[in-house]
Amino acid sequence: MAEDQVYDEGERSEGLVILLRALAARIDALKADQDLLSAGPELLKLMGDVRSELFHHEVRSTYDTPQVVESRRVVEEAKEQVDHLNLPGDNGFEIEDLEETPPWLE
């Protein structure tokens, strides 16, 4: 099974806020118009980093929370254990062999 994407709301959101503030601070620090224009490549890189994190922030709902990933792991583990059990049907016992109405429902 492929590794699940996990979104850690706290850590990743904090990183995005830091990137946004760094971009704003850098733009603010470039007071002269000429300085601002000559910093184009640097600002493009910063904006690319911010854009990437903003994208992840926007699609985080498609990612699983750590709790969902753990729940999925537990379910998969339980399914694997069931697959290894020697259940009726494995020894020639078929569902049709059961009474139509189980005794506990009578």
N, CA, C and O atoms as CSV, one atom per row, in Angstrom:
chain,resi,resn,atom,element,x,y,z
A,1,MET,N,N,0.846,-1.186,0.000
A,1,MET,CA,C,0.000,0.000,0.000
A,1,MET,C,C,0.887,1.243,0.000
A,1,MET,O,O,1.871,1.303,0.737
A,2,ALA,N,N,0.552,2.213,-0.804
A,2,ALA,CA,C,1.335,3.435,-0.892
A,2,ALA,C,C,1.255,4.194,0.428
A,2,ALA,O,O,0.288,4.085,1.181
A,3,GLU,N,N,2.272,4.939,0.668
A,3,GLU,CA,C,2.333,5.731,1.896
A,3,GLU,C,C,1.250,6.808,1.842
A,3,GLU,O,O,1.129,7.509,0.837
A,4,ASP,N,N,0.464,6.948,2.908
A,4,ASP,CA,C,-0.604,7.933,2.950
A,4,ASP,C,C,-0.031,9.330,3.160
A,4,ASP,O,O,0.943,9.507,3.892
A,5,GLN,N,N,-0.636,10.310,2.519
A,5,GLN,CA,C,-0.287,11.694,2.761
A,5,GLN,C,C,-0.941,12.090,4.079
A,5,GLN,O,O,-2.131,11.850,4.285
A,6,VAL,N,N,-0.176,12.685,4.955
A,6,VAL,CA,C,-0.694,13.099,6.252
A,6,VAL,C,C,-0.503,14.604,6.377
A,6,VAL,O,O,0.568,15.127,6.069
A,7,TYR,N,N,-1.532,15.290,6.825
A,7,TYR,CA,C,-1.442,16.731,7.011
A,7,TYR,C,C,-1.454,17.019,8.490
A,7,TYR,O,O,-2.429,16.730,9.185
A,8,ASP,N,N,-0.377,17.584,8.964
A,8,ASP,CA,C,-0.283,17.994,10.361
A,8,ASP,C,C,-0.667,19.467,10.415
A,8,ASP,O,O,0.139,20.340,10.094
A,9,GLU,N,N,-1.883,19.730,10.815
A,9,GLU,CA,C,-2.432,21.085,10.786
A,9,GLU,C,C,-1.531,22.091,11.498
A,9,GLU,O,O,-1.274,23.168,10.960
A,10,GLY,N,N,-1.059,21.772,12.670
A,10,GLY,CA,C,-0.274,22.722,13.455
A,10,GLY,C,C,1.055,23.068,12.826
A,10,GLY,O,O,1.324,24.235,12.543
A,11,GLU,N,N,1.885,22.076,12.607
A,11,GLU,CA,C,3.244,22.303,12.126
A,11,GLU,C,C,3.259,22.917,10.728
A,11,GLU,O,O,3.994,23.872,10.478
A,12,ARG,N,N,2.475,22.389,9.845
A,12,ARG,CA,C,2.491,22.875,8.460
A,12,ARG,C,C,1.875,24.267,8.369
A,12,ARG,O,O,2.367,25.105,7.614
A,13,SER,N,N,0.825,24.524,9.110
A,13,SER,CA,C,0.206,25.849,9.102
A,13,SER,C,C,1.165,26.896,9.651
A,13,SER,O,O,1.255,28.005,9.123
A,14,GLU,N,N,1.875,26.539,10.709
A,14,GLU,CA,C,2.854,27.473,11.283
A,14,GLU,C,C,3.948,27.792,10.272
A,14,GLU,O,O,4.386,28.938,10.170
A,15,GLY,N,N,4.390,26.782,9.524
A,15,GLY,CA,C,5.405,27.002,8.505
A,15,GLY,C,C,4.911,27.930,7.404
A,15,GLY,O,O,5.663,28.771,6.910
A,16,LEU,N,N,3.645,27.776,7.021
A,16,LEU,CA,C,3.064,28.639,5.995
A,16,LEU,C,C,3.004,30.083,6.484
A,16,LEU,O,O,3.339,31.005,5.740
A,17,VAL,N,N,2.586,30.278,7.710
A,17,VAL,CA,C,2.521,31.635,8.264
A,17,VAL,C,C,3.919,32.260,8.279
A,17,VAL,O,O,4.078,33.435,7.946
A,18,ILE,N,N,4.921,31.483,8.661
A,18,ILE,CA,C,6.300,31.989,8.687
A,18,ILE,C,C,6.740,32.397,7.281
A,18,ILE,O,O,7.342,33.455,7.102
A,19,LEU,N,N,6.441,31.557,6.282
A,19,LEU,CA,C,6.809,31.894,4.904
A,19,LEU,C,C,6.102,33.167,4.424
A,19,LEU,O,O,6.725,34.023,3.795
A,20,LEU,N,N,4.822,33.290,4.715
A,20,LEU,CA,C,4.078,34.485,4.303
A,20,LEU,C,C,4.648,35.743,4.960
A,20,LEU,O,O,4.804,36.777,4.310
A,21,ARG,N,N,4.952,35.643,6.242
A,21,ARG,CA,C,5.521,36.802,6.948
A,21,ARG,C,C,6.916,37.145,6.420
A,21,ARG,O,O,7.270,38.320,6.321
A,22,ALA,N,N,7.707,36.127,6.082
A,22,ALA,CA,C,9.050,36.369,5.537
A,22,ALA,C,C,8.961,37.071,4.184
A,22,ALA,O,O,9.735,37.987,3.904
A,23,LEU,N,N,8.021,36.646,3.348
A,23,LEU,CA,C,7.835,37.294,2.052
A,23,LEU,C,C,7.416,38.747,2.245
A,23,LEU,O,O,7.957,39.647,1.603
A,24,ALA,N,N,6.452,38.968,3.131
A,24,ALA,CA,C,5.984,40.336,3.390
A,24,ALA,C,C,7.112,41.201,3.960
A,24,ALA,O,O,7.259,42.362,3.577
A,25,ALA,N,N,7.903,40.639,4.870
A,25,ALA,CA,C,9.003,41.396,5.474
A,25,ALA,C,C,10.058,41.744,4.432
A,25,ALA,O,O,10.605,42.847,4.433
A,26,ARG,N,N,10.341,40.790,3.538
A,26,ARG,CA,C,11.351,41.049,2.512
A,26,ARG,C,C,10.882,42.141,1.559
A,26,ARG,O,O,11.663,43.017,1.188
A,27,ILE,N,N,9.617,42.096,1.160
A,27,ILE,CA,C,9.076,43.134,0.278
A,27,ILE,C,C,9.092,44.483,0.989
A,27,ILE,O,O,9.441,45.500,0.390
A,28,ASP,N,N,8.720,44.492,2.248
A,28,ASP,CA,C,8.699,45.727,3.032
A,28,ASP,C,C,10.114,46.300,3.187
A,28,ASP,O,O,10.299,47.516,3.207
A,29,ALA,N,N,11.096,45.417,3.295
A,29,ALA,CA,C,12.480,45.869,3.481
A,29,ALA,C,C,13.045,46.535,2.228
A,29,ALA,O,O,13.986,47.324,2.314
A,30,LEU,N,N,12.484,46.224,1.081
A,30,LEU,CA,C,12.948,46.809,-0.181
A,30,LEU,C,C,12.196,48.128,-0.404
A,30,LEU,O,O,11.191,48.167,-1.114
A,31,LYS,N,N,12.690,49.189,0.202
A,31,LYS,CA,C,11.970,50.475,0.197
A,31,LYS,C,C,11.961,51.150,-1.175
A,31,LYS,O,O,10.917,51.620,-1.629
A,32,ALA,N,N,13.098,51.196,-1.823
A,32,ALA,CA,C,13.175,51.890,-3.105
A,32,ALA,C,C,12.570,51.014,-4.206
A,32,ALA,O,O,12.723,49.792,-4.200
A,33,ASP,N,N,11.890,51.652,-5.134
A,33,ASP,CA,C,11.289,50.921,-6.246
A,33,ASP,C,C,12.337,50.126,-7.007
A,33,ASP,O,O,12.089,48.984,-7.391
A,34,GLN,N,N,13.507,50.720,-7.228
A,34,GLN,CA,C,14.566,50.039,-7.977
A,34,GLN,C,C,15.035,48.792,-7.226
A,34,GLN,O,O,15.302,47.763,-7.846
A,35,ASP,N,N,15.138,48.874,-5.899
A,35,ASP,CA,C,15.534,47.703,-5.106
A,35,ASP,C,C,14.490,46.592,-5.240
A,35,ASP,O,O,14.820,45.414,-5.372
A,36,LEU,N,N,13.257,46.995,-5.203
A,36,LEU,CA,C,12.159,46.030,-5.311
A,36,LEU,C,C,12.187,45.333,-6.674
A,36,LEU,O,O,12.015,44.117,-6.760
A,37,LEU,N,N,12.402,46.101,-7.721
A,37,LEU,CA,C,12.441,45.526,-9.063
A,37,LEU,C,C,13.675,44.659,-9.283
A,37,LEU,O,O,13.592,43.635,-9.961
A,38,SER,N,N,14.795,45.042,-8.733
A,38,SER,CA,C,16.011,44.249,-8.934
A,38,SER,C,C,16.014,42.970,-8.091
A,38,SER,O,O,16.813,42.069,-8.346
A,39,ALA,N,N,15.148,42.882,-7.108
A,39,ALA,CA,C,15.053,41.682,-6.268
A,39,ALA,C,C,14.102,40.655,-6.872
A,39,ALA,O,O,13.698,39.707,-6.199
A,40,GLY,N,N,13.747,40.843,-8.140
A,40,GLY,CA,C,12.792,39.957,-8.810
A,40,GLY,C,C,13.081,38.471,-8.649
A,40,GLY,O,O,12.200,37.733,-8.207
A,41,PRO,N,N,14.290,37.998,-8.991
A,41,PRO,CA,C,14.572,36.562,-8.857
A,41,PRO,C,C,14.411,36.035,-7.427
A,41,PRO,O,O,13.870,34.951,-7.208
A,42,GLU,N,N,14.887,36.813,-6.475
A,42,GLU,CA,C,14.751,36.405,-5.059
A,42,GLU,C,C,13.282,36.320,-4.658
A,42,GLU,O,O,12.860,35.375,-3.992
A,43,LEU,N,N,12.509,37.326,-5.074
A,43,LEU,CA,C,11.082,37.343,-4.726
A,43,LEU,C,C,10.323,36.231,-5.426
A,43,LEU,O,O,9.397,35.652,-4.858
A,44,LEU,N,N,10.712,35.928,-6.663
A,44,LEU,CA,C,10.062,34.818,-7.369
A,44,LEU,C,C,10.287,33.500,-6.639
A,44,LEU,O,O,9.370,32.686,-6.539
A,45,LYS,N,N,11.492,33.282,-6.129
A,45,LYS,CA,C,11.771,32.058,-5.376
A,45,LYS,C,C,10.927,32.016,-4.097
A,45,LYS,O,O,10.300,31.003,-3.788
A,46,LEU,N,N,10.923,33.128,-3.363
A,46,LEU,CA,C,10.109,33.180,-2.135
A,46,LEU,C,C,8.630,32.947,-2.443
A,46,LEU,O,O,7.950,32.206,-1.734
A,47,MET,N,N,8.139,33.586,-3.508
A,47,MET,CA,C,6.725,33.420,-3.868
A,47,MET,C,C,6.436,31.981,-4.295
A,47,MET,O,O,5.347,31.467,-4.038
A,48,GLY,N,N,7.395,31.332,-4.941
A,48,GLY,CA,C,7.211,29.931,-5.320
A,48,GLY,C,C,7.072,29.033,-4.104
A,48,GLY,O,O,6.230,28.136,-4.073
A,49,ASP,N,N,7.913,29.284,-3.094
A,49,ASP,CA,C,7.832,28.506,-1.854
A,49,ASP,C,C,6.487,28.723,-1.167
A,49,ASP,O,O,5.850,27.779,-0.702
A,50,VAL,N,N,6.071,29.989,-1.114
A,50,VAL,CA,C,4.782,30.319,-0.491
A,50,VAL,C,C,3.642,29.684,-1.278
A,50,VAL,O,O,2.713,29.125,-0.694
A,51,ARG,N,N,3.713,29.769,-2.590
A,51,ARG,CA,C,2.661,29.201,-3.447
A,51,ARG,C,C,2.513,27.698,-3.206
A,51,ARG,O,O,1.399,27.184,-3.107
A,52,SER,N,N,3.635,27.007,-3.113
A,52,SER,CA,C,3.610,25.565,-2.885
A,52,SER,C,C,2.934,25.231,-1.553
A,52,SER,O,O,2.088,24.340,-1.485
A,53,GLU,N,N,3.309,25.943,-0.514
A,53,GLU,CA,C,2.699,25.693,0.798
A,53,GLU,C,C,1.233,26.095,0.833
A,53,GLU,O,O,0.423,25.435,1.484
A,54,LEU,N,N,0.887,27.171,0.140
A,54,LEU,CA,C,-0.526,27.565,0.065
A,54,LEU,C,C,-1.350,26.487,-0.630
A,54,LEU,O,O,-2.477,26.199,-0.228
A,55,PHE,N,N,-0.786,25.903,-1.665
A,55,PHE,CA,C,-1.476,24.816,-2.359
A,55,PHE,C,C,-1.733,23.661,-1.390
A,55,PHE,O,O,-2.852,23.153,-1.315
A,56,HIS,N,N,-0.707,23.246,-0.651
A,56,HIS,CA,C,-0.886,22.157,0.313
A,56,HIS,C,C,-1.912,22.524,1.378
A,56,HIS,O,O,-2.687,21.677,1.822
A,57,HIS,N,N,-1.911,23.778,1.778
A,57,HIS,CA,C,-2.877,24.225,2.790
A,57,HIS,C,C,-4.307,24.121,2.248
A,57,HIS,O,O,-5.225,23.729,2.969
A,58,GLU,N,N,-4.483,24.471,0.986
A,58,GLU,CA,C,-5.811,24.443,0.385
A,58,GLU,C,C,-6.323,23.022,0.174
A,58,GLU,O,O,-7.528,22.793,0.280
A,59,VAL,N,N,-5.462,22.075,-0.118
A,59,VAL,CA,C,-5.916,20.713,-0.394
A,59,VAL,C,C,-5.761,19.788,0.801
A,59,VAL,O,O,-5.900,18.572,0.667
A,60,ARG,N,N,-5.482,20.340,1.946
A,60,ARG,CA,C,-5.251,19.497,3.126
A,60,ARG,C,C,-6.444,18.613,3.466
A,60,ARG,O,O,-6.291,17.574,4.109
A,61,SER,N,N,-7.626,19.025,3.037
A,61,SER,CA,C,-8.810,18.216,3.334
A,61,SER,C,C,-8.758,16.872,2.614
A,61,SER,O,O,-9.456,15.935,3.001
A,62,THR,N,N,-7.939,16.771,1.575
A,62,THR,CA,C,-7.820,15.486,0.886
A,62,THR,C,C,-6.787,14.588,1.550
A,62,THR,O,O,-6.676,13.408,1.219
A,63,TYR,N,N,-6.044,15.143,2.473
A,63,TYR,CA,C,-5.054,14.363,3.199
A,63,TYR,C,C,-5.710,13.765,4.436
A,63,TYR,O,O,-6.699,14.298,4.939
A,64,ASP,N,N,-5.170,12.681,4.914
A,64,ASP,CA,C,-5.676,12.081,6.139
A,64,ASP,C,C,-4.998,12.711,7.345
A,64,ASP,O,O,-3.829,13.094,7.302
A,65,THR,N,N,-5.763,12.805,8.414
A,65,THR,CA,C,-5.166,13.233,9.665
A,65,THR,C,C,-4.358,12.061,10.216
A,65,THR,O,O,-4.583,10.919,9.816
A,66,PRO,N,N,-3.438,12.321,11.113
A,66,PRO,CA,C,-2.694,11.211,11.721
A,66,PRO,C,C,-3.621,10.179,12.374
A,66,PRO,O,O,-3.311,8.987,12.376
A,67,GLN,N,N,-4.749,10.623,12.924
A,67,GLN,CA,C,-5.694,9.701,13.556
A,67,GLN,C,C,-6.328,8.782,12.522
A,67,GLN,O,O,-6.516,7.595,12.791
A,68,VAL,N,N,-6.658,9.299,11.354
A,68,VAL,CA,C,-7.259,8.486,10.302
A,68,VAL,C,C,-6.252,7.458,9.794
A,68,VAL,O,O,-6.603,6.304,9.547
A,69,VAL,N,N,-5.004,7.882,9.642
A,69,VAL,CA,C,-3.962,6.957,9.194
A,69,VAL,C,C,-3.801,5.821,10.204
A,69,VAL,O,O,-3.680,4.658,9.818
A,70,GLU,N,N,-3.798,6.153,11.490
A,70,GLU,CA,C,-3.673,5.118,12.529
A,70,GLU,C,C,-4.876,4.192,12.510
A,70,GLU,O,O,-4.718,2.978,12.638
A,71,SER,N,N,-6.077,4.739,12.352
A,71,SER,CA,C,-7.277,3.905,12.289
A,71,SER,C,C,-7.218,2.962,11.093
A,71,SER,O,O,-7.562,1.785,11.208
A,72,ARG,N,N,-6.786,3.472,9.958
A,72,ARG,CA,C,-6.671,2.638,8.759
A,72,ARG,C,C,-5.662,1.514,8.985
A,72,ARG,O,O,-5.879,0.382,8.553
A,73,ARG,N,N,-4.561,1.832,9.662
A,73,ARG,CA,C,-3.541,0.822,9.950
A,73,ARG,C,C,-4.112,-0.283,10.835
A,73,ARG,O,O,-3.859,-1.462,10.592
A,74,VAL,N,N,-4.879,0.089,11.858
A,74,VAL,CA,C,-5.476,-0.890,12.768
A,74,VAL,C,C,-6.446,-1.794,12.018
A,74,VAL,O,O,-6.452,-3.008,12.220
A,75,VAL,N,N,-7.265,-1.202,11.153
A,75,VAL,CA,C,-8.231,-1.992,10.382
A,75,VAL,C,C,-7.508,-2.954,9.445
A,75,VAL,O,O,-7.881,-4.123,9.351
A,76,GLU,N,N,-6.479,-2.473,8.752
A,76,GLU,CA,C,-5.719,-3.338,7.839
A,76,GLU,C,C,-5.055,-4.485,8.605
A,76,GLU,O,O,-5.018,-5.620,8.131
A,77,GLU,N,N,-4.537,-4.176,9.782
A,77,GLU,CA,C,-3.905,-5.217,10.600
A,77,GLU,C,C,-4.936,-6.266,11.027
A,77,GLU,O,O,-4.652,-7.464,11.007
A,78,ALA,N,N,-6.124,-5.815,11.410
A,78,ALA,CA,C,-7.185,-6.744,11.804
A,78,ALA,C,C,-7.614,-7.605,10.620
A,78,ALA,O,O,-7.854,-8.802,10.781
A,79,LYS,N,N,-7.711,-7.013,9.439
A,79,LYS,CA,C,-8.077,-7.786,8.245
A,79,LYS,C,C,-7.035,-8.862,7.958
A,79,LYS,O,O,-7.379,-9.990,7.606
A,80,GLU,N,N,-5.772,-8.512,8.109
A,80,GLU,CA,C,-4.707,-9.491,7.878
A,80,GLU,C,C,-4.794,-10.640,8.881
A,80,GLU,O,O,-4.570,-11.797,8.526
A,81,GLN,N,N,-5.117,-10.319,10.133
A,81,GLN,CA,C,-5.247,-11.367,11.148
A,81,GLN,C,C,-6.424,-12.283,10.825
A,81,GLN,O,O,-6.323,-13.497,11.000
A,82,VAL,N,N,-7.529,-11.724,10.359
A,82,VAL,CA,C,-8.699,-12.527,9.996
A,82,VAL,C,C,-8.349,-13.442,8.833
A,82,VAL,O,O,-8.780,-14.594,8.799
A,83,ASP,N,N,-7.574,-12.941,7.884
A,83,ASP,CA,C,-7.182,-13.755,6.732
A,83,ASP,C,C,-6.364,-14.971,7.151
A,83,ASP,O,O,-6.348,-15.978,6.442
A,84,HIS,N,N,-5.694,-14.893,8.278
A,84,HIS,CA,C,-4.850,-15.996,8.734
A,84,HIS,C,C,-5.561,-16.957,9.688
A,84,HIS,O,O,-4.985,-17.962,10.104
A,85,LEU,N,N,-6.814,-16.648,10.035
A,85,LEU,CA,C,-7.573,-17.532,10.919
A,85,LEU,C,C,-8.105,-18.723,10.141
A,85,LEU,O,O,-8.302,-18.645,8.929
A,86,ASN,N,N,-8.336,-19.829,10.845
A,86,ASN,CA,C,-8.907,-21.020,10.243
A,86,ASN,C,C,-10.417,-20.955,10.481
A,86,ASN,O,O,-10.924,-21.506,11.459
A,87,LEU,N,N,-11.123,-20.282,9.583
A,87,LEU,CA,C,-12.557,-20.052,9.747
A,87,LEU,C,C,-13.384,-21.130,9.067
A,87,LEU,O,O,-12.890,-21.825,8.179
A,88,PRO,N,N,-14.662,-21.276,9.486
A,88,PRO,CA,C,-15.553,-22.189,8.771
A,88,PRO,C,C,-15.555,-21.832,7.292
A,88,PRO,O,O,-15.490,-20.659,6.922
A,89,GLY,N,N,-15.629,-22.826,6.481
A,89,GLY,CA,C,-15.534,-22.616,5.046
A,89,GLY,C,C,-14.169,-23.056,4.560
A,89,GLY,O,O,-14.012,-23.487,3.418
A,90,ASP,N,N,-13.176,-22.944,5.441
A,90,ASP,CA,C,-11.835,-23.400,5.112
A,90,ASP,C,C,-11.722,-24.915,5.258
A,90,ASP,O,O,-10.834,-25.535,4.672
A,91,ASN,N,N,-12.627,-25.511,6.044
A,91,ASN,CA,C,-12.567,-26.949,6.287
A,91,ASN,C,C,-13.782,-27.665,5.688
A,91,ASN,O,O,-14.215,-28.690,6.216
A,92,GLY,N,N,-14.312,-27.157,4.636
A,92,GLY,CA,C,-15.450,-27.798,4.006
A,92,GLY,C,C,-16.777,-27.373,4.606
A,92,GLY,O,O,-17.826,-27.841,4.162
A,93,PHE,N,N,-16.762,-26.515,5.586
A,93,PHE,CA,C,-17.991,-26.024,6.213
A,93,PHE,C,C,-18.502,-24.872,5.364
A,93,PHE,O,O,-17.778,-23.906,5.124
A,94,GLU,N,N,-19.713,-24.964,4.920
A,94,GLU,CA,C,-20.273,-23.933,4.058
A,94,GLU,C,C,-21.385,-23.200,4.784
A,94,GLU,O,O,-22.014,-23.742,5.692
A,95,ILE,N,N,-21.615,-21.985,4.382
A,95,ILE,CA,C,-22.681,-21.171,4.969
A,95,ILE,C,C,-24.029,-21.869,4.840
A,95,ILE,O,O,-24.871,-21.768,5.732
A,96,GLU,N,N,-24.233,-22.566,3.746
A,96,GLU,CA,C,-25.507,-23.256,3.547
A,96,GLU,C,C,-25.737,-24.317,4.616
A,96,GLU,O,O,-26.882,-24.711,4.837
A,97,ASP,N,N,-24.689,-24.795,5.288
A,97,ASP,CA,C,-24.817,-25.798,6.334
A,97,ASP,C,C,-25.467,-25.228,7.595
A,97,ASP,O,O,-25.927,-25.989,8.447
A,98,LEU,N,N,-25.511,-23.919,7.724
A,98,LEU,CA,C,-26.115,-23.308,8.902
A,98,LEU,C,C,-27.628,-23.409,8.827
A,98,LEU,O,O,-28.206,-23.467,7.742
A,99,GLU,N,N,-28.273,-23.431,10.009
A,99,GLU,CA,C,-29.723,-23.406,10.043
A,99,GLU,C,C,-30.188,-22.073,9.474
A,99,GLU,O,O,-29.459,-21.083,9.517
A,100,GLU,N,N,-31.390,-22.055,8.948
A,100,GLU,CA,C,-31.886,-20.811,8.371
A,100,GLU,C,C,-32.058,-19.728,9.415
A,100,GLU,O,O,-31.724,-18.572,9.154
A,101,THR,N,N,-32.568,-20.064,10.591
A,101,THR,CA,C,-32.737,-19.092,11.664
A,101,THR,C,C,-31.808,-19.471,12.808
A,101,THR,O,O,-31.968,-20.537,13.403
A,102,PRO,N,N,-30.850,-18.628,13.123
A,102,PRO,CA,C,-29.956,-18.950,14.237
A,102,PRO,C,C,-30.743,-19.048,15.525
A,102,PRO,O,O,-31.737,-18.341,15.694
A,103,PRO,N,N,-30.315,-19.923,16.453
A,103,PRO,CA,C,-31.063,-20.159,17.693
A,103,PRO,C,C,-31.285,-18.885,18.519
A,103,PRO,O,O,-32.316,-18.753,19.179
A,104,TRP,N,N,-30.348,-17.966,18.490
A,104,TRP,CA,C,-30.492,-16.772,19.299
A,104,TRP,C,C,-31.547,-15.810,18.761
A,104,TRP,O,O,-31.908,-14.851,19.443
A,105,LEU,N,N,-32.044,-16.052,17.550
A,105,LEU,CA,C,-33.087,-15.197,16.989
A,105,LEU,C,C,-34.479,-15.817,17.147
A,105,LEU,O,O,-35.476,-15.181,16.807
A,106,GLU,N,N,-34.559,-17.036,17.653
A,106,GLU,CA,C,-35.855,-17.685,17.816
A,106,GLU,C,C,-36.530,-17.238,19.074
A,106,GLU,O,O,-37.637,-17.686,19.372
